[in-house]
Amino acid sequence: MTDLQFLRQSEVYSLMTVSWIVTGLGIIVSLLGYYLTPSAWGYGILGFGLAHVLLGILDMFRAPSRSRQ
C-alpha cells in the first residue's frame, strides 16, 4: 500500500513540475514581450507569456485526473 501511495505522490510532484515549467517559460516570454512593447508584436508576445503564467499557476491548483475518480 505504501508503494502505491508513493507512486501517487510522485505523480503529483511530476504534474507540479510541469506547472512550474509552464509558469517559468511564461515569465521568460513575458519579459521578452515587455522589452518589445512599443510594437504590436511585443504586446502579443507579452499577452501570450502572461497567459502561460496564469495557466501554469491555475494548473497547480487543479486536482490530478486520477484523484477525481
C-alpha positions as CSV (number, residue, x, y, z in Angstrom):
1,M,0.0,0.0,0.0
2,T,2.8,2.4,0.8
3,D,4.3,1.8,-2.7
4,L,1.0,2.8,-4.3
5,Q,0.8,5.9,-2.1
6,F,4.4,6.8,-3.1
7,L,3.5,6.5,-6.8
8,R,0.6,8.8,-6.4
9,Q,2.7,11.3,-4.6
10,S,5.4,11.2,-7.3
11,E,2.7,11.7,-10.0
12,V,1.6,14.8,-8.1
13,Y,5.2,16.1,-8.0
14,S,5.6,15.5,-11.7
15,L,2.4,17.4,-12.5
16,M,3.6,20.2,-10.3
17,T,6.9,20.2,-12.1
18,V,5.2,20.7,-15.4
19,S,3.2,23.5,-14.0
20,W,6.3,25.3,-12.8
21,I,8.0,24.8,-16.2
22,V,5.0,26.3,-17.9
23,T,5.0,29.2,-15.4
24,G,8.7,29.8,-15.8
25,L,8.6,29.8,-19.6
26,G,5.7,32.2,-19.4
27,I,7.7,34.6,-17.3
28,I,10.6,34.4,-19.8
29,V,8.3,35.0,-22.8
30,S,6.6,37.8,-20.9
31,L,9.9,39.5,-20.3
32,L,10.8,39.2,-24.0
33,G,7.4,40.7,-24.9
34,Y,7.9,43.5,-22.3
35,Y,11.2,44.6,-24.0
36,L,9.4,44.6,-27.4
37,T,6.3,46.5,-26.2
38,P,6.2,49.6,-28.4
39,S,5.4,47.3,-31.3
40,A,2.3,45.2,-31.9
41,W,4.4,42.0,-31.8
42,G,5.6,43.0,-28.3
43,Y,2.1,43.3,-26.9
44,G,1.1,40.0,-28.5
45,I,4.2,38.2,-27.1
46,L,3.6,39.8,-23.7
47,G,0.0,38.6,-23.6
48,F,1.0,35.1,-24.7
49,G,3.5,34.9,-21.9
50,L,1.1,36.2,-19.3
51,A,-1.5,33.7,-20.4
52,H,1.0,30.9,-19.8
53,V,1.9,32.3,-16.4
54,L,-1.8,32.3,-15.5
55,L,-2.4,28.8,-16.9
56,G,0.6,27.4,-15.1
57,I,-0.5,28.8,-11.8
58,L,-4.1,27.6,-12.2
59,D,-2.8,24.1,-13.2
60,M,-1.0,23.9,-9.8
61,F,-4.4,24.1,-8.0
62,R,-6.1,21.6,-10.3
63,A,-6.6,18.1,-8.9
64,P,-4.9,15.4,-10.9
65,S,-7.4,13.4,-13.1
66,R,-6.7,10.1,-11.3
67,S,-7.6,11.5,-7.9
68,R,-11.0,12.7,-9.2
69,Q,-12.2,9.2,-10.0
